[in-house]
Amino acid sequence: MPGWGAKQTYPAVVGTMVVLVGIFTTFALLRPLIPPPEPNPVASLPGGFMAQAAKERVRWRTLSDEPFAEAKRTDRPLLFVVGCDWNGAGRQFDNAVLSDTEVAERLNREFVPVRIDATVSPEWRLGPMPLAWAASGIEPGWYVLVLRPDGRPVGHFARNASRQKLDAQVFLSVLSTAQRLAGLDEASASERAMALDRSVLFGQPTSETGDLSQYAESSLSRLRARGAPSGVESLNPWEWRFLGADGLTSEEAKGVRALMVSGFVDWLDGGFFRSIETNEAPVVRFEKVATLNADTTATLAALAAQTKDPFVRKLAERGFDGCLRAFVHARSVSSAVFVEAETMGRAKRYSFKPQVLARSFSAEENVFLKAELGLDVDSNAAMVPVVKDPINFVERTAVYDGYFARLRNLRSSAGLRQGTSGLVGETATLAARLVETARLLNDRTRLGQALELFALADEFRTGPDDLLKTKDNAIIGSPCLYDYLAYADAAVQVYQATGDARTLESGTAVLKRSLRLFGRPGEPVLLSSVPERIPEEAGWATWPSVTDGAAASATGTAVRLLQTYACVYRDRPAGKAFRSQALTLVSAYGHLTRNVGFRIGCLAHAMSVVLADTSVVTTGPDAAVLAFKSAKEAPETPCVPALGTVRTDFQGKAPGVYVVRQGTVTGPFAPEEVGAALGAP
């Protein structure tokens, strides 16, 4: 009977429950005595991103484990996970994907997984940065890279939107695609979606040539389509610089003027970019912002020289002062994280509450704040200072600066978490752009300040042609092309400003070493990094840097520098070799200006300089002074003082300024006549 059956089973059920409760109680009491699982060995290595892997089952390798040798031996592709501890997408990837048992087992079985902390090894921050990713305008603070055992990239994955799905099943599908591509040889991997990226990554020559006018139109169309203030996000500083070099200064000036009266300018600290695009908006990487501000400052100085616009000049001056004040600490540009929480679109450091302004300024002063600085909550919900009238600002700069000083004293403080003690690439980049800014503004006071910054960059030298990567002993990084080029750039800028032969010799030696270190034999490619303390036969992940991120692309920078040094040494074999290498790189990558409409402004700018092949050479006992004075008349043209062993072919000529265009020499001119001479057909 059902009732009888129920009565018969009830005691058994109760007994079972009592046993289970006893088991769970015993387990709970003993749980504190059970040792936790062993943490992942990689968690003990330097870097917060490594520590995040403490609970993962993935058997991580590091770069020092010779992972390429293992990949060749086992015939498995490598999977690199590169990230920084501040990146939210990287943390989510660890928690939601790499903690999955199926993912971990597959990585351990079918790949050679390698984990890299990009804060400890900053040369890995961008990786190959495929063109498709560059199009988003976002720099990843975390990414996954799949490589064949020979070091050639075949897959790249990074989340580019907070709403993008990122889970174990999606990633397993990514792994399947990457494995399929890793198994294809060069001839059969012909998928259209990857063809352009592969030509960039591997420097494959094409039959196409470049088209600077097409790239210029692409840049202008994006600027016109977006308008202010979002237009600033659509153009990298080197795209602005390219437009000026390509003769489009009126369009550039129009766009800059619109953007400068938007929220783009940081009027309190005298800078431009307050932050850099990341997956976490409140996080600011200072070294990235420093580079962007320096590049923007030099861009505005070049535009001021071309247009003679006093407002643009004021902005360049403020950018110069802001770079020195905000980013130079402990005798170098340091890495740091600035965490700035926002509430309803307002940031503690840059926004101001109406009630605070009402009690801190008089009624008349509040009228000025609303009318001239846009601090009106009805029209400016973010309450960030904006200069509304450029002409009034130029005429009454001291008055505006007084208000800015008082606003700085009112703002809330925010946390700054210090990172590495010094970075050679960023320090040298700031020195290069600020020396150039002083030259273009013809400002000897600021030149002295910029030369002091170059002296800090010079402290990273470890020999006649080599550099210390950082002053932080915790950094375990390989030589990075960006660092060498930044120093060579700063050195040649100093020579153009001062005629200092020793500095020029140092820059030349470092540039030549970079070509030896990062050149791929027999191919027109300069690789971003090279192995250090690792046998060459073990393999290495290598790719050129072509797209612009927070810093200009290394390939574009190399082309521009090779042309500049070629102008310095044109009468010597070294100059001819530099010119030949510049033309070779243009041939290899120039086609991108036809096919790509974004993030290659540095390359396009360099191409315009190479194709123009124009320089200014100054002679006589005051050659260095003449070169400095001529810079503002020739903002996109190397100005070379013929001194010592430099341009001995000019030293017998009458003192003055000469213009050399495609090998044809005209002059001598006075410095103020150079602009007209360059503009002549």
C-alpha positions in Angstrom: 0.0 0.0 0.0 1.3 3.5 -0.8 0.7 4.8 2.7 2.4 1.8 4.3 5.3 2.2 1.9 5.7 5.9 2.8 5.8 5.0 6.5 8.3 2.3 5.9 10.8 4.6 4.0 10.5 7.7 6.2 13.0 6.5 8.8 15.5 5.6 6.1 15.2 9.1 4.6 15.7 10.7 8.0 18.7 8.5 8.6 20.2 9.4 5.2 19.8 13.1 5.9 21.4 12.7 9.3 24.4 11.0 7.7 24.7 13.7 5.1 24.5 16.5 7.6 27.2 14.8 9.6 29.4 14.5 6.6 28.9 18.2 5.6 29.5 19.3 9.2 32.7 17.2 9.5 33.9 18.7 6.2 33.2 22.2 7.3 35.1 21.6 10.6 38.0 20.1 8.8 38.1 22.5 5.8 40.4 25.0 7.5 42.9 22.2 8.0 42.9 21.2 4.3 45.9 22.9 2.5 44.9 25.1 -0.4 45.9 24.0 -3.9 49.4 24.9 -4.9 49.4 28.3 -6.6 50.4 28.5 -10.3 54.3 28.9 -10.3 54.0 31.8 -12.7 52.3 33.8 -9.9 55.6 34.2 -8.1 57.2 36.2 -11.0 57.3 40.0 -11.1 54.1 41.8 -12.2 50.5 42.0 -11.1 49.3 40.3 -14.3 51.4 37.2 -13.4 49.9 37.1 -9.9 46.4 37.1 -11.4 47.1 33.5 -12.7 47.7 32.1 -9.2 44.6 29.8 -9.3 44.8 28.8 -13.0 45.5 25.2 -14.2 47.3 26.4 -17.4 50.9 25.3 -17.3 52.3 28.7 -18.2 55.7 29.2 -19.8 57.6 32.5 -19.8 59.9 34.0 -22.4 63.0 32.7 -20.4 61.7 29.1 -20.8 62.6 29.0 -24.5 59.0 28.4 -25.6 59.8 28.5 -29.3 62.2 25.6 -28.9 59.5 23.6 -27.2 57.0 24.5 -29.9 59.4 23.3 -32.6 60.1 20.1 -30.7 56.5 19.3 -30.1 55.1 20.8 -33.4 52.5 22.9 -31.5 51.6 26.6 -32.0 52.4 29.0 -29.2 49.7 31.0 -27.5 50.8 34.2 -25.8 48.5 36.0 -23.3 49.9 39.5 -22.8 48.4 41.9 -20.3 48.6 44.5 -17.5 47.0 44.1 -14.1 45.0 47.3 -14.5 43.1 46.0 -17.5 39.5 44.8 -16.8 39.2 42.7 -19.9 42.3 40.8 -18.9 41.0 40.1 -15.4 37.7 39.0 -16.8 39.5 36.7 -19.3 41.4 35.1 -16.4 38.3 34.6 -14.3 35.8 33.6 -17.0 37.9 31.8 -19.6 41.3 30.7 -18.4 39.8 29.3 -15.1 37.7 26.9 -17.2 38.9 23.3 -17.0 38.3 22.5 -20.7 40.2 25.6 -21.8 43.1 24.9 -19.5 43.3 21.2 -20.6 43.2 22.2 -24.3 45.9 24.8 -23.9 48.1 22.4 -22.0 47.6 19.6 -24.6 47.6 21.4 -27.9 49.5 24.7 -27.4 52.6 26.1 -25.7 51.0 28.7 -23.5 53.1 31.7 -22.6 52.2 34.5 -20.2 53.7 38.0 -20.4 53.2 41.0 -18.1 53.3 44.0 -20.3 54.0 46.3 -17.4 57.2 44.4 -16.6 58.0 44.0 -20.4 56.5 47.2 -22.0 57.8 46.3 -25.5 55.0 43.8 -25.6 52.3 46.3 -24.9 50.9 46.5 -28.5 52.2 43.3 -30.1 51.6 43.2 -33.8 48.5 45.4 -33.5 46.7 44.2 -36.7 45.2 46.9 -38.9 41.7 45.6 -38.2 42.3 46.3 -34.5 44.0 49.6 -35.1 40.8 50.7 -36.9 38.9 50.7 -33.6 41.2 53.4 -32.3 41.7 51.5 -29.1 45.0 50.2 -27.7 44.6 46.9 -25.9 45.9 46.6 -22.4 45.5 42.9 -22.9 45.5 40.5 -26.0 46.0 37.0 -27.1 48.5 36.2 -29.8 48.9 32.8 -31.6 52.2 32.1 -33.4 53.6 29.3 -35.4 56.8 27.7 -34.0 58.9 29.9 -36.4 57.5 33.0 -34.6 55.1 34.2 -37.3 51.8 35.5 -36.0 48.6 33.7 -37.3 46.0 34.9 -34.9 45.2 37.9 -32.7 42.4 38.3 -30.2 41.4 41.1 -28.0 38.1 42.5 -26.8 37.3 45.8 -28.3 34.0 46.6 -26.6 32.6 46.0 -23.1 29.5 44.3 -24.6 31.5 41.9 -26.7 30.9 38.3 -25.6 34.0 36.7 -23.9 33.5 33.2 -22.5 35.1 29.8 -22.7 33.1 28.6 -25.7 33.9 31.7 -27.7 37.6 31.3 -26.9 37.6 27.6 -27.8 36.3 28.5 -31.2 39.1 31.1 -31.5 41.6 28.4 -30.7 40.2 26.1 -33.4 40.5 28.9 -36.0 44.1 29.7 -34.9 45.1 26.0 -35.1 43.8 25.8 -38.6 45.7 28.9 -39.7 48.9 27.8 -38.0 48.8 24.6 -40.1 48.6 26.4 -43.4 51.8 27.3 -45.3 52.4 30.8 -46.7 51.1 29.9 -50.2 47.8 28.5 -49.1 46.9 31.0 -46.4 45.0 33.3 -48.8 42.0 34.4 -46.8 41.1 37.9 -47.8 40.4 39.0 -44.3 44.0 38.4 -43.3 45.8 39.3 -46.5 46.4 42.9 -45.7 47.4 42.3 -42.1 49.8 39.6 -43.2 51.5 41.9 -45.7 52.0 44.4 -42.9 53.2 41.8 -40.3 55.7 40.2 -42.7 56.7 43.1 -44.9 55.7 41.3 -48.1 56.3 43.5 -51.2 53.3 44.3 -53.4 52.9 45.7 -56.8 51.0 48.6 -55.5 52.4 52.0 -54.7 51.4 54.6 -52.1 48.9 57.3 -52.6 49.3 60.2 -50.1 46.5 62.2 -51.6 44.1 59.3 -51.0 45.2 59.0 -47.4 44.9 62.7 -46.9 41.3 62.7 -48.2 40.5 59.7 -46.0 41.8 61.6 -42.9 40.0 64.8 -43.8 36.7 62.9 -44.5 36.9 61.4 -41.0 37.6 64.7 -39.5 34.7 66.4 -41.3 32.3 63.5 -40.6 32.9 63.5 -36.8 33.5 67.2 -36.2 34.3 68.6 -32.8 34.8 67.5 -30.1 34.8 63.8 -31.1 36.9 64.5 -34.1 40.0 64.6 -31.9 39.5 60.9 -31.3 39.4 60.1 -35.0 42.8 61.6 -35.8 46.1 60.6 -34.2 48.6 63.5 -33.7 50.7 62.2 -36.6 47.7 62.3 -38.9 47.4 65.9 -38.1 51.1 66.3 -38.7 50.8 64.6 -42.0 48.1 66.9 -43.2 50.3 69.9 -42.4 53.3 68.3 -44.2 51.1 67.6 -47.2 50.2 71.2 -47.6 46.7 71.1 -46.1 47.3 73.6 -43.4 44.1 75.5 -44.0 41.9 72.4 -43.5 44.1 71.4 -40.6 43.9 74.8 -38.9 40.1 74.8 -39.3 39.9 71.4 -37.6 42.3 72.3 -34.9 40.6 75.6 -34.1 37.2 73.7 -33.7 38.8 71.1 -31.5 40.8 73.6 -29.3 37.6 75.3 -28.2 36.1 71.9 -27.2 36.8 69.9 -24.1 39.9 68.5 -25.8 42.4 70.9 -24.1 43.3 70.4 -20.5 43.5 74.0 -19.5 44.3 73.3 -15.9 47.5 71.3 -16.5 48.4 72.8 -19.9 48.1 69.5 -21.8 45.8 67.9 -24.3 45.0 64.2 -23.8 43.8 63.7 -20.3 43.6 59.9 -20.9 44.2 57.2 -23.4 41.6 54.8 -24.7 41.5 51.7 -22.6 38.9 49.1 -21.7 38.6 50.9 -18.4 37.8 54.6 -19.0 38.9 55.9 -15.5 42.4 54.4 -15.8 45.1 56.7 -17.3 48.5 55.4 -18.3 50.8 58.4 -17.8 53.5 57.2 -20.2 50.9 56.9 -23.0 49.4 60.3 -22.2 52.9 61.8 -22.0 53.8 60.6 -25.5 50.5 61.8 -27.0 50.8 65.2 -25.4 54.4 65.6 -26.7 53.4 64.6 -30.2 50.4 66.9 -30.1 52.5 69.8 -28.8 55.0 69.5 -31.7 52.1 69.2 -34.1 50.7 72.4 -32.9 54.1 74.1 -33.0 54.5 73.1 -36.6 51.0 74.4 -37.4 51.7 77.7 -35.6 54.9 78.0 -37.7 52.9 77.5 -40.9 49.9 79.6 -40.1 51.3 82.2 -37.8 48.2 81.8 -35.7 48.8 83.2 -32.2 46.2 81.1 -30.5 47.7 77.9 -31.9 51.1 79.1 -30.7 49.7 79.7 -27.2 48.4 76.1 -27.2 51.8 74.8 -28.2 53.5 76.8 -25.4 51.0 75.4 -22.9 51.5 71.9 -24.2 55.3 72.3 -23.8 55.0 73.5 -20.2 52.3 70.9 -19.3 54.5 68.0 -20.5 57.4 69.1 -18.3 55.2 69.7 -15.3 53.0 66.6 -15.5 55.2 63.8 -16.8 58.8 64.3 -15.8 59.6 62.9 -12.3 62.6 61.3 -10.7 64.9 62.4 -13.6 62.9 60.6 -16.3 59.4 59.9 -17.6 58.0 57.3 -15.3 55.2 54.8 -15.8 52.2 55.3 -13.5 48.5 54.6 -13.3 46.2 57.5 -12.5 42.8 56.2 -11.3 40.1 58.7 -11.7 36.5 57.6 -10.9 33.8 59.5 -12.6 30.3 60.1 -11.3 27.6 61.0 -13.8 30.2 62.1 -16.4 32.2 64.3 -13.9 35.7 63.6 -12.8 37.1 64.7 -9.5 40.3 66.2 -11.0 38.8 68.2 -13.9 35.1 68.9 -13.0 33.8 71.6 -10.7 30.6 71.7 -8.7 28.5 74.8 -9.3 28.0 75.4 -5.6 31.8 75.3 -5.0 32.3 77.9 -7.8 29.6 80.1 -6.3 31.2 80.4 -2.9 34.8 80.5 -4.2 34.4 83.2 -6.8 32.5 86.5 -6.7 29.3 87.0 -8.6 31.3 89.0 -11.3 33.9 86.3 -11.5 31.3 83.6 -11.9 30.0 85.5 -14.9 33.4 85.2 -16.4 33.6 81.5 -15.6 30.3 80.9 -17.4 30.8 83.2 -20.4 34.5 82.7 -21.1 35.3 79.2 -19.6 32.0 77.5 -20.2 31.5 76.5 -16.6 27.7 76.6 -16.9 25.9 73.4 -15.9 23.1 74.0 -18.4 25.4 74.0 -21.4 28.3 72.0 -20.0 27.1 69.2 -17.8 30.7 67.8 -17.4 31.7 71.2 -15.9 35.2 71.1 -17.4 36.8 74.4 -18.3 36.7 75.3 -22.0 38.1 78.5 -23.6 35.1 79.9 -25.6 36.9 82.9 -27.3 40.4 82.2 -28.7 41.0 85.9 -29.6 40.1 87.1 -26.1 42.4 84.4 -24.6 45.3 85.6 -26.7 44.7 89.2 -25.7 44.1 88.5 -22.0 46.2 85.3 -21.3 47.3 86.6 -17.9 43.7 87.0 -16.7 42.8 83.5 -17.9 45.9 82.0 -16.3 44.8 83.6 -13.0 41.5 81.8 -13.1 43.1 78.5 -14.1 45.5 78.8 -11.1 42.5 79.3 -8.7 40.6 76.4 -10.2 43.6 74.1 -9.8 43.6 74.9 -6.1 40.0 73.9 -5.8 40.0 70.6 -7.5 39.9 67.3 -5.6 43.0 65.2 -5.4 43.1 61.7 -7.0 45.3 58.7 -6.5 48.5 58.2 -8.5 50.0 54.8 -8.4 53.7 54.9 -9.4 55.1 52.3 -11.6 58.6 51.8 -13.1 61.2 54.5 -12.2 62.0 55.5 -15.7 61.5 54.5 -19.3 64.1 55.4 -21.9 61.7 55.4 -24.9 59.2 57.8 -23.4 61.9 60.1 -21.9 63.7 60.4 -25.2 60.4 60.9 -27.1 59.5 63.8 -24.9 62.9 65.2 -25.3 62.7 64.9 -29.1 59.3 66.5 -29.4 60.0 69.3 -26.9 63.3 70.2 -28.5 61.5 70.3 -31.8 58.7 72.4 -30.4 61.3 75.0 -29.1 62.9 75.1 -32.5 59.6 75.6 -34.3 58.6 78.3 -31.9 62.0 79.9 -32.0 62.0 79.9 -28.2 65.4 79.8 -26.7 64.1 79.7 -23.1 62.1 76.6 -23.7 65.0 75.1 -25.7 67.1 75.3 -22.6 64.4 73.4 -20.7 64.1 70.8 -23.4 67.9 70.3 -23.5 67.8 69.5 -19.8 65.3 66.8 -20.6 67.5 65.4 -23.3 70.3 65.2 -20.7 68.0 62.9 -18.7 67.5 60.7 -21.7 71.3 60.7 -22.2 71.7 59.1 -18.8 70.2 55.8 -20.2 73.2 55.3 -22.5 75.4 52.3 -21.5 78.0 52.7 -24.2 78.7 54.4 -27.5 75.7 52.9 -29.2 73.6 51.1 -26.7 70.9 52.0 -24.2 69.6 50.9 -20.8 66.0 50.0 -21.1 64.8 51.4 -17.8 66.2 52.4 -14.4 63.9 49.9 -12.7 65.8 46.6 -12.1 62.5 44.7 -12.0 62.0 45.2 -15.7 62.8 42.1 -17.7 62.6 43.3 -21.2 64.3 42.7 -24.5 65.7 45.5 -26.6 62.9 47.5 -28.3 63.2 49.4 -31.6 61.1 52.2 -30.3 63.6 53.0 -27.6 66.6 53.3 -30.0 64.7 55.4 -32.5 63.4 57.7 -29.8 67.0 58.5 -28.7 68.2 58.9 -32.3 65.3 61.3 -32.9 66.1 63.4 -29.8 69.8 63.5 -30.8 69.2 64.8 -34.3 66.7 67.4 -33.0 69.4 68.6 -30.6 71.9 68.9 -33.4 69.5 70.9 -35.5 68.9 73.3 -32.6 72.5 73.6 -31.3 75.0 72.2 -33.8 76.3 69.9 -31.0 78.5 67.4 -32.9 78.9 65.0 -30.0 75.2 64.5 -29.6 74.8 64.0 -33.3 77.5 61.3 -33.2 75.8 59.5 -30.4 72.4 59.6 -32.2 74.1 58.3 -35.4 75.7 55.4 -33.5 72.4 54.4 -31.8 70.5 54.6 -35.1 73.1 52.4 -36.9 72.9 49.9 -34.1 69.1 49.8 -34.3 69.4 48.9 -38.0 71.7 46.1 -37.2 69.7 44.8 -34.2 66.2 45.0 -35.7 66.7 44.5 -39.4 65.7 41.2 -40.9 68.5 40.0 -43.3 67.5 40.3 -46.9 64.0 41.8 -46.2 62.8 45.4 -46.0 61.6 45.0 -42.4 62.6 46.5 -39.1 61.3 44.3 -36.3 59.8 45.7 -33.1 61.9 43.6 -30.7 64.8 41.1 -30.7 65.6 38.3 -28.3 67.9 38.9 -25.3 69.7 36.1 -23.5 67.9 33.6 -25.7 69.7 31.5 -28.4 68.9 32.6 -31.9 67.9 29.1 -32.9 65.3 29.0 -30.2 63.1 31.4 -32.2 61.4 34.6 -31.3 58.1 36.5 -31.9 59.0 39.2 -34.4 56.9 41.7 -36.3 57.3 45.3 -37.5 55.4 48.2 -35.9 53.4 49.9 -38.6 50.2 51.4 -37.1 50.2 54.3 -34.7 49.1 53.8 -31.1 49.9 56.1 -28.2 53.3 56.3 -29.8 54.1 56.8 -33.4 54.8 53.6 -35.3 58.4 52.5 -35.3 58.4 51.9 -39.1 57.1 55.4 -39.8 59.6 56.9 -37.3 62.5 54.9 -38.9 61.6 56.2 -42.4 61.5 59.8 -41.1 64.8 59.5 -39.2 66.6 57.8 -42.1 65.6 60.7 -44.3 66.7 63.3 -41.7 70.1 61.6 -41.1 70.4 61.3 -44.9 70.1 65.1 -45.2 72.8 65.5 -42.5 75.2 63.1 -44.2 74.2 63.4 -47.9 77.8 64.1 -49.0 79.1 60.9 -47.3 78.4 57.2 -48.0 76.4 56.9 -44.7 74.0 59.5 -46.0 73.4 57.7 -49.3 72.9 54.4 -47.3 70.3 56.1 -45.0 68.5 57.5 -48.0 68.5 54.1 -49.7 67.0 52.4 -46.6 64.3 55.0 -46.3 63.3 54.4 -49.9 63.3 50.7 -49.4 60.9 50.9 -46.5 58.7 53.2 -48.4 58.5 50.7 -51.2 57.6 47.9 -48.8 54.9 49.7 -46.8 53.9 52.7 -49.0 50.9 50.8 -50.4 49.2 51.1 -47.0 48.5 54.7 -47.7 46.3 53.5 -50.6 44.6 50.7 -48.8 44.3 51.9 -45.2 42.6 55.1 -44.1 43.5 55.2 -40.4 46.4 54.9 -37.9 49.3 55.2 -40.3 49.8 59.0 -40.1 53.4 58.6 -39.0 54.2 56.5 -42.1 52.3 58.9 -44.4 54.1 61.9 -42.9 57.5 60.2 -43.3 56.6 59.3 -46.9 55.8 62.9 -47.7 59.2 64.0 -46.2 61.1 61.3 -48.2 59.4 62.1 -51.5 60.0 65.8 -51.1 63.7 65.1 -50.4 64.2 68.7 -49.3 66.6 70.1 -46.7 67.9 73.5 -45.4 71.7 73.8 -45.0 73.2 76.7 -43.1 76.8 77.8 -43.4 79.3 80.2 -41.9 80.4 80.8 -38.3 76.8 81.3 -37.2 75.5 78.2 -38.9 73.9 76.8 -35.8 72.1 80.1 -35.0 70.9 80.3 -38.6 69.6 76.8 -38.5 67.6 77.5 -35.3 66.2 80.7 -36.8 65.2 78.9 -40.0 63.2 76.2 -38.3 60.0 78.2 -38.0 60.1 78.9 -41.7 60.7 75.2 -42.5 58.7 73.1 -40.0 58.7 69.9 -42.0 62.2 70.2 -43.4 65.5 69.2 -41.8 67.6 72.2 -41.0 71.3 71.2 -41.0 74.1 73.4 -39.8 77.2 72.6 -41.9 79.8 72.4 -39.1 82.8 70.2 -38.5 82.5 67.1 -40.6 78.8 67.7 -41.4 78.1 68.8 -45.0 81.6 69.7 -45.9 80.4 70.1 -49.5 78.7 73.4 -48.3 81.4 74.8 -46.0 83.2 76.6 -48.9 80.0 78.5 -49.8 79.2 82.0 -48.6 77.6 82.3 -45.2 73.8 82.0 -45.2 70.9 79.6 -45.6 70.6 77.2 -48.6 67.6 75.2 -49.8 68.4 71.8 -51.3 65.5 70.3 -53.2 65.9 67.0 -55.1 69.7 67.7 -55.3 69.2 71.3 -56.6 70.7 74.0 -54.4 69.4 77.6 -54.2 70.6 80.4 -52.0 72.0 81.9 -49.9 69.0 83.3 -48.2 68.3 85.1 -44.9 66.4 82.9 -42.4 63.2 84.9 -42.9 63.3 84.2 -46.6 63.4 80.4 -46.3 59.7 79.9 -46.2 59.2 81.7 -49.5 62.1 79.8 -51.0 60.6 76.5 -50.0 57.3 77.5 -51.4 58.7 78.3 -54.8 58.3 75.7 -57.5 
